[in-house]
Amino acid sequence: MAVAIGSFEEGELRELMEALRDAAAHDPYGEALYGEVSHGDGWGILIAALDGSRSLHYRSTRPIYGEDYARISEIIPRWAPGVRVVLMAHARAASEGSPVNLMSTHPVHAHSPWGDLYMVHNGQFLRERLGDPGGEDPVSALHNDTWLAAVALASRIEGRISRGDLESLLEAEDTGANLGVALLGGDRAQVVVGSHYSLLGDDRDGDRERYYRLYRCGFPGGAVYASSTIAELHMGTRRCSSVGNGEFHSYVGSDGYDVWRFQ
């Protein structure tokens, strides 16, 4: 998973997408923890101007590593330099029993009275804590836990995503909730991104921490948040620092961010 916010050169965003593609093809951290050698269950991207002027939401059930670099480059809009954007991208390794279809490919999308909400997610939520009626609802059966989480969050917010809204969502966490969320409405987009995962005190905690570690990397025009496989193995961490477990950053526009911390 990757989230970028700010003003970027086209080449910077393309390099980020190429790093995601390479990380999805072989994820040694996911292999160690879950036996997930690759993330081949679809991929997607959201890129939107923070002033609300335009956006693009693209998803595919193909593995991102099945796409060539030229195809990925074509998807990224050629916007004028200086346009402040949010980009969220994700390559999916579906949990066992989770549907593999376009609706469950990230970024998932939900509507709210305050704008369109998009979410990328590494980890798993407990569906029953998100209000999933189980087999009684054929619609929810077609969607994964991340879509249910996006719908649950969209139903709570009033104006903007609050710390309490996010805390309520984290109460449904199962294995982890590394999240990127964008609320697009009007001329002041909100982006929330951060890392939260459960440590169990056993001999697998090292693998859990390595897999769910999230980095914030500084760029001249903004910041990029990248999962450990992307940052450590394909971007380099020279200009990056790890985001603590339970730490989330909330941007309104892109002029600085508030820090929310959860146990």
MOHUJO-V698586 format. One record per backbone hydrogen bond with DSSP energy under -1.0 kcal/mol. CO is the residue of the C=O (numbers start at 0). NH is the residue of the N-H. If there is no record, write none. Layout:
{{CO;NH} {CO;NH}}
This chain:
{{0;226} {1;88} {2;224} {3;86} {4;222} {5;84} {8;12} {9;13} {10;14} {11;15} {12;16} {13;17} {14;18} {15;19} {16;20} {17;21} {18;22} {19;23} {20;24} {21;25} {23;38} {26;30} {27;31} {28;32} {29;33} {29;35} {34;36} {36;26} {41;91} {42;59} {43;89} {44;57} {45;87} {46;55} {47;85} {48;51} {49;188} {53;48} {55;46} {57;44} {59;42} {62;65} {63;66} {67;71} {68;72} {69;73} {70;74} {76;78} {79;82} {83;49} {84;5} {85;47} {86;3} {87;45} {88;1} {89;43} {91;40} {94;97} {101;104} {107;118} {109;116} {111;114} {114;111} {115;183} {116;109} {117;181} {118;107} {119;179} {121;177} {123;173} {126;129} {126;131} {132;135} {133;136} {136;140} {138;141} {139;142} {143;147} {144;148} {145;149} {146;150} {147;151} {148;152} {149;153} {150;154} {152;155} {152;156} {157;159} {161;165} {162;166} {163;167} {164;168} {165;169} {166;170} {168;171} {169;172} {171;125} {174;197} {177;121} {178;193} {179;119} {180;191} {181;117} {182;189} {183;115} {188;252} {189;182} {190;250} {191;180} {192;248} {193;178} {194;245} {195;176} {201;204} {203;207} {204;208} {205;209} {206;210} {207;211} {212;227} {213;242} {214;225} {215;240} {216;223} {220;6} {221;218} {222;4} {223;216} {224;2} {225;214} {226;230} {227;231} {228;232} {229;233} {229;234} {230;235} {236;239} {238;217} {240;215} {243;246} {245;261} {246;194} {247;259} {248;192} {249;257} {250;190} {253;255} {257;249} {259;247}}
